[in-house]
Amino acid sequence: MIRLLFAAAVGLFVLSLPLTKTKLGGQLRIAAGVCFALALVPSLLFGLFFQPIPAPLGHPDPATIGTRIGAGLSCLGALVILSLFAYAILALRKKLFRPKKDPWDIFFARGGGKKRVQPKDPVAP
């Protein structure tokens, strides 16, 4: 079931790429996000609220494999959180501290010295 949800999420997302600016494209991306979340939520909830079952003697402990994967995912999650935090700081800095414009830039941006030509009145001498 999880494989199907991941496949559906990827498929819907890829189908939405050519339709980026349309309403259908947005709905496809939303459906892809829902499928992705549905694939991850059960394992996340099970990992948070239930104790793992110990491995029988003579078999490798699956908790060590999960610990390695969890460490890698937590590093990835930390990078995502740090990048979102950095983006928020840059957006805040851009809003609060706008650079002052150079007066010469304002002067030269006002039409480049062009003047509008008035049409001649055919009746006037």
Buried (B, 14 or more C-beta within 10 A) or exposed (E): EEEEBBEBBEBBBEBBEEBEEEEEBEEBBEBBEBBBEBBBEEEEEEEEEEEEEEEEEEEEEEEEEEEEEEEEEEEEEEEEEEEEEEEEEEEEEEEEEEEEEEEEEEEEEEEEEEEEEEEEEEEEE
